Amino acid sequence: MTTEPAGLAGRTAFVTGAAQGLGYGIASALAEAGARVALTDVDEDRVRDAADALRREGRDVIALPLDVRIEASFERAFAGVLDRWGRVDVMINNAALTAHGSLWDITSDEWDEVLAVNLRGCFFGCRIAGRHMRETRAGGRIINLSSIAGQQASAASGAHYAASKAGILALTRAFATELAAYRVTVNALAPSAVESPALRELDAAQRERLALATPLGRFCEMHEVAAAAVFLAGDGAGYITGATLDLNGGRLMR
Ligand SMILES: NC(=O)c1ccc[n+]([C@@H]2O[C@H](COP(=O)([O-])OP(=O)(O)OC[C@H]3O[C@@H](n4cnc5c(N)ncnc54)[C@H](O)[C@@H]3O)[C@@H](O)[C@H]2O)c1
């Protein structure tokens, strides 16, 4: 009996914010699909532990420190992956701060911090991966984590968070346009509430309101977001670019 080779065998992926939550889930799913995966995060200890856990499952992964707010930090981490594996085929811009609260209370420091991690970090990630993929001429996949918060107003999300996630949709289209000629696709995932550490910060009333507002009547599961990322990273998604893939249980149909 022959076994199908894993869909992403021979590919190298770079995941930001991979120490926990969706970033870790996506890194794990990409590795399971056969990719070599660099897990990166500002939390050096936790990302090392996360990579160790995947290595114990037999996955080909490394951990690297990265603060996505700082372009030089991106350059160091990217160089680390190129030293080790020579290329990056799949870039996942996932790192973010999840921020709640009334827009009347957001301080200018909070605004700057959320935009720096979520939007500037995504811009640096798209640009460094895009430059590399343009040079290798081997094609590539860039996948950005947006959110339904960037598409639809909700009292559960801070305005700074929502603005950063809407900005990611614009960045996704801008990079998709620039990189299409190089067979690099750039797409966004827009989940609504996912069962994850960030969601556990909401109080019970907020959780119930969110679940009731969802036609499918439940929150998204982490493995469902990871499966969408694996799909967009794979050969079958080669004709999809500049798109936003909604994972929102029917909350926003368009
Ligand atoms: N969890 C949800 O319900 C949900 C819904 C929609 C979209 N999203 C998006 O999915 C992504 C992941 O969300 P999550 O819930 O797993 O988040 P999380 O808070 O659990 O994890 C975020 C990770 O990013 C890292 N990080 C923070 N600042 C960083 C920096 N400056 N540089 C590098 N890494 C940094 C953190 O250390 C952490 O490991 C985010 O982009 C989020 O906006 C999440």
PDBQT file of the ligand as one rigid body, heavy atoms in Angstrom, charges set to zero:
ROOT
HETATM    1  N1  LIG A 301      -8.770  33.875  19.827  1.00  0.00    +0.000 N 
HETATM    2  C1  LIG A 301      -9.761  34.393  19.104  1.00  0.00    +0.000 C 
HETATM    3  O1  LIG A 301     -10.938  34.278  19.455  1.00  0.00    +0.000 OA
HETATM    4  C2  LIG A 301      -9.454  35.110  17.824  1.00  0.00    +0.000 A 
HETATM    5  C3  LIG A 301     -10.503  35.484  16.979  1.00  0.00    +0.000 A 
HETATM    6  C4  LIG A 301     -10.225  36.144  15.789  1.00  0.00    +0.000 A 
HETATM    7  C5  LIG A 301      -8.917  36.421  15.442  1.00  0.00    +0.000 A 
HETATM    8  N2  LIG A 301      -7.917  36.054  16.275  1.00  0.00    +0.000 N 
HETATM    9  C6  LIG A 301      -6.543  36.388  15.876  1.00  0.00    +0.000 C 
HETATM   10  O2  LIG A 301      -5.762  35.209  15.893  1.00  0.00    +0.000 OA
HETATM   11  C7  LIG A 301      -4.430  35.514  16.293  1.00  0.00    +0.000 C 
HETATM   12  C8  LIG A 301      -4.034  34.677  17.489  1.00  0.00    +0.000 C 
HETATM   13  O3  LIG A 301      -4.924  34.918  18.541  1.00  0.00    +0.000 OA
HETATM   14  P1  LIG A 301      -4.807  34.120  19.926  1.00  0.00    +0.000 P 
HETATM   15  O4  LIG A 301      -6.137  34.183  20.554  1.00  0.00    +0.000 OA
HETATM   16  O5  LIG A 301      -4.167  32.818  19.713  1.00  0.00    +0.000 OA
HETATM   17  O6  LIG A 301      -3.818  35.118  20.735  1.00  0.00    +0.000 OA
HETATM   18  P2  LIG A 301      -2.957  34.822  22.053  1.00  0.00    +0.000 P 
HETATM   19  O7  LIG A 301      -2.980  36.091  22.860  1.00  0.00    +0.000 OA
HETATM   20  O8  LIG A 301      -3.356  33.550  22.720  1.00  0.00    +0.000 OA
HETATM   21  O9  LIG A 301      -1.472  34.609  21.461  1.00  0.00    +0.000 OA
HETATM   22  C9  LIG A 301      -0.794  35.655  20.835  1.00  0.00    +0.000 C 
HETATM   23  C10 LIG A 301       0.690  35.326  20.811  1.00  0.00    +0.000 C 
HETATM   24  O10 LIG A 301       1.364  36.464  20.264  1.00  0.00    +0.000 OA
HETATM   25  C11 LIG A 301       2.523  36.719  21.033  1.00  0.00    +0.000 C 
HETATM   26  N3  LIG A 301       2.924  38.122  20.945  1.00  0.00    +0.000 N 
HETATM   27  C12 LIG A 301       2.384  39.189  21.564  1.00  0.00    +0.000 A 
HETATM   28  N4  LIG A 301       3.098  40.296  21.287  1.00  0.00    +0.000 NA
HETATM   29  C13 LIG A 301       4.085  39.919  20.438  1.00  0.00    +0.000 A 
HETATM   30  C14 LIG A 301       5.155  40.609  19.800  1.00  0.00    +0.000 A 
HETATM   31  N5  LIG A 301       5.353  41.931  19.999  1.00  0.00    +0.000 N 
HETATM   32  N6  LIG A 301       5.971  39.901  18.984  1.00  0.00    +0.000 NA
HETATM   33  C15 LIG A 301       5.804  38.565  18.817  1.00  0.00    +0.000 A 
HETATM   34  N7  LIG A 301       4.839  37.858  19.419  1.00  0.00    +0.000 NA
HETATM   35  C16 LIG A 301       3.978  38.533  20.221  1.00  0.00    +0.000 A 
HETATM   36  C17 LIG A 301       2.144  36.330  22.453  1.00  0.00    +0.000 C 
HETATM   37  O11 LIG A 301       3.290  36.082  23.270  1.00  0.00    +0.000 OA
HETATM   38  C18 LIG A 301       1.299  35.094  22.212  1.00  0.00    +0.000 C 
HETATM   39  O12 LIG A 301       2.070  33.908  22.213  1.00  0.00    +0.000 OA
HETATM   40  C19 LIG A 301      -4.402  37.018  16.569  1.00  0.00    +0.000 C 
HETATM   41  O13 LIG A 301      -3.967  37.682  15.411  1.00  0.00    +0.000 OA
HETATM   42  C20 LIG A 301      -5.866  37.332  16.854  1.00  0.00    +0.000 C 
HETATM   43  O14 LIG A 301      -6.166  38.682  16.576  1.00  0.00    +0.000 OA
HETATM   44  C21 LIG A 301      -8.141  35.410  17.460  1.00  0.00    +0.000 A 
ENDROOT
TORSDOF 0
